[in-house]
Structures are given as C-alpha cells and as structure tokens.
Amino acid sequence: MGQIEWAMWANEQALASGLILITGGIVATAGQFTQWYLGAYSIGQKYLTRVVKLFGPLTRNYYIRAFLHLGLAVPAGFLLATILGTACLAIASGIYLLAAIRGEQWSPIEPKLKERPQIGATIKQPPSNPPPRPPAEARKKPSEEEAAGVSPGGPQENPMPVTDEVV
C-alpha cells in the first residue's frame, strides 16, 4: 500500500481555508464590522502563493511553511467572520508540520509547454477502398499463391455431382 502524501492534503486544506478567509473578509469589510481591517487583511491572503514562490528555497521547507501559515492565521482569528478560515488555516499548518516531519519537499507545479505537431506529420493517407470496409483481420493481404489464383490447399473438388439439365 502506498504512503500518504501529507503535503497534498495540506495544500488542499490551505486552498480551502484561503477561500473561506476571502469570503469572511468580504463579509467583514462590506458589513463594516468593528475590526473590518482584519477582513481586508483576509482578502489579501490570495497573493500568498506568489510570495511563497518568490522566496523559493526558504518556503519550500514545510517547517517554515507550517509556522508561516500559523502566523498568518492569527490576525484573522480575532474577527467572527474569518474565524472559520482561521481554524482551517491552523489545521493546514498542522498538516504541513506533519509533512515536514515525514520529510516531504515542495516543488512548484509549472505549466508544461506543449509541442505543436508539424502539420505535415499529422496528415494521413486516405483509405484506399470505399466504405463499408471489412474488419482488419479480413483485410489481410493475399499470399503469393492466392494472388496467382491457386488456393493454398490445392484444387478443390465438389463432393456432389453437378449436371447441367435443362427442364
């Protein structure tokens, strides 16, 4: 049985907590809660991926990432609209810590450039015989004997006598 990749679950949890934080931040900011500026802080969480990628090797370490997420969760914990996102981010921090203990390493997922095939290489020859075509097994090329008109088993005799009687 394979091992669990804890960092993948931490990434999913952090993504979900980020969406919950943004939603709570929008509610807090639009509703002009008493500490609405913490809601505005939560809206800015969506730029965290760019920051993580910018710091490169420093943030690839899951120990650092666990404490970074835990630290980012603290300010949003003082506002009711963002408390659920804070709890989710704290859970993600714990999962990142578990991934670090297990020795996992982060590497960014980059989009792969697809090679465009050459136009001439993709064009195939049209079929030589018109439809309906027999299955591939029936389309085998005839052997040399069959092409010459000789059946492979030699001439065949009809077991029933055939007479040409016109009635």
Salt bridges, closest charged atoms under 4 A:
GLU110 OE2 - LYS53 NZ 3.02
